[in-house]
Amino acid sequence: MATNPYEVEHNIKESGSRPHRRRPDMSSFTSHLHQISSDSQTSPSPSSSSSARHHQHQHREPLGPTPVDAAALYRLLQDQMATLMVDAPTEDNRRFLEQLVGQLERDVDEPPTRIPGVSQEYLDGLDRVPRGKLGGDNDTCPICAERYLDDPYPLVVELPCAGRHRFDLECVGPWLQSKGTCPLCRHDLTEKKAVEVPKDEDDEDEEDDINGLYG
């Protein structure tokens, strides 16, 4: 049964039918992320009232992972980036991966109290880039450095950052789930933009009348 995003979206039932690509193996990362997400739940605090305990249970908030679990998560991601760096095809790719490894080292040494990443639903909602809009020898994933069109079923996403940077979903997904930023420009993808509510025309007319009275 297909379990990774590539196989699911392209309905590939056997991993053997997919060509070998230079991609990080994030199976351990995904498993650990799922585990700590499931475990990071509060327990209802002691209460003399059973109804109060039930209320707390219904509305409990998730806790952050333990420092050990958080450090392990970032170490798993760091190991995969370091593996790609060993045989980086270009110097630019090697330097870029080295930067990512360095950022993750700080997270390993000083784990955050919560994982500031995006959800699976967020990944599922990212804009997919049609094959017809991919092309050129330089149109490669910044992480794995492989040409998108070398893959018969490219699964490329465009991030909602200022640079509209593109990546293979398999490569960038774990980074987004653990860091929540664009790997290239560091734009925080977890920030919510403030929505400006347009004024109603009646409200504007009323405001003009008031200004006319006291102007």
N, C-alpha and C positions, 0 to 999 in steps of 0.2 A: 504493500500500500504506500502511495506517495505521501511523504510527510514534510518535505521542505517546500518553501514558497515556489521555487522554480518548477518542481514536478507537479505541484497542485495547480498552478495557473496554466500550465501547458498540458495538463492531463497525461503526463508521462507515468506509466504504471511501473516501469522497471528502470532502476537506476542505471542498468547496463546499456540502456538505449540512449543515454546522454553522453555526449563527447566529454573527454577529460578536459577540465579547465583549471587554470591556476587560481583557485578560490580558497578562502579560509574555511576550515572545517569547524563550524560553530555548534556542532551537536552537543558537546559538553557544556558550552556556554548557555545554550537554550535550555537545557535540562536544569542547570543550576539556577538560572533566572526564574524558571517556573517554580522550582522548589522553594526559593527564598520568598517569592511572591505569595505562595500559598501559606508559608509558615509565619509570615510577618503580620500576625493578627493579634489584637489585644484580647485579653481575657477580662470578662466582667469583674469589676472590683467587688469585694465582699459587701453584702448589704443585708440588713435584717428583713427586708421585704423581698419576697419572691417575685412580685410584680416589677420591682425596681431592677432586679437582676435580669429579668426577661427583657425589660426596656433597654438596658445597657447592651444586652446581647444582640438585639435587633439593630442597634445604631452604633455599634462599635466601629472605631476608625482603625485603618491599617497602621501598624508600626513600621519603622524602618528596619532593615536587616541588621544583624549583629556586625560589628567591625570585621570579624573573621570572615563571615559570609560575603560581605561587600568586597573585601580585599581579594577573596578567591575569585569572585566574578570578574573583577578587572584584570586579575592575573591570567585568567583563561583567554580573555580577549587580547591581552598584551602578547601572550605566547603565539597566538595565530598571526598577529601583525609582525612579530619578530621573525617568524618562519617565512613569511612572504618577503621580508627584507633581505634574507640571506641570498636569495637568487633573483633579486630585483633586476628587471631587464634594462632599466635606465638609471642614471645617476639621480635624476629628478624624482623618480619613483622611490628610490632608496632613501633619499633625504626626507621625502614626505612621510614615509612609513616610520622613519626614525623619530620624526616629530610626534607622531601618534603614540609610539611606544613610550616616549618621554612623558607625554601627558598622562598616560595610563600608569606610569611608575609612581607619579605623585598620588594618584588615587589608591594605589596599592599601599603606599607608605602611610597615607592619611585618609583612610576610607571615609566617605561622606556618611552622614547619619541616615540618608535616604538615597535611593537610586534616582537621579534626576533625568530619567529617560522618558521616551514616548511609549505609548501603548501599542499593542498589536493592531488595534483598530486604526490607530494613526498610520501605521505602516501600510495597512490595507487600503487606506484612503489616499495615499500619495499618487500624484499624477504619473501614469505610465507613459513612456515615450514610445510612440509607434515606430516600428521598424523602418518605415519610409522616411522618418526624420533623423535616422542615424546614418552616418557615413563618413568616409575619409579615414586615412591611415592614422590620423591623430585623434580620432574620436574613440578614446579609450577610457576605461574606468580608472579613476585616480588611485584606487586602492590596489586592485590586482594588475593594473596596467595592460589588460588585454583588450583588443578591439571588440567593440560590441557586436559587430557584424560577423565576427568569427564564430559566434554562437548561432546555431540555426534557430534558436528560440530565445532571443535576448529579452531579459526582464530588467529593463532600465527604468529608474525613477528619477524624477526631477524634484528637487527639494524647494520648498517655498521660502528660500533665502534670497537676498538681494541679487546674488550671482546666478540664481536658478541652476545650481550645480547638479550634475547628473552622476549617478553611480549605478553599478549593478546592485540590485536590491539585496542579494545574498551578502555582498561585501559590506554595505553600509547599514543594513538592518541592525546588527548587534551593537554597532557604535551608537546609533540613534536610541536604542533601547536602554543603553547604559549611561550615555552622556547627554543626549537630548540636543546636541548642537551639530551644525554642518561641519564635517571634518576639515573642509577647506577654509571657510571664512569665519568659523566659530559662531555663526549666528545662532542665537538661542531659539530653537524651534518649539520650546514649551511655553514661550511667552504668548499671552493672548492679547490681540490688538483691541484697543478701546474702540467701540462702535459709536460713532457720532449719530445721535438721534435727530433727524431733521425737524425743524420747528413747523408747527401747523400754521397755515396761512391765517386762520382766525386769531391765533395767539399773536402773530406778528402785527395784525391790524389793531388788536387791543393794546399792544405795547406802544404803537405809534400814537394812538389816541391819548394814552396816559402821558406820553412825552409832550404831546401838544398842549395838554392842560397845564403841565408844570414847567414847560420849557420857557 
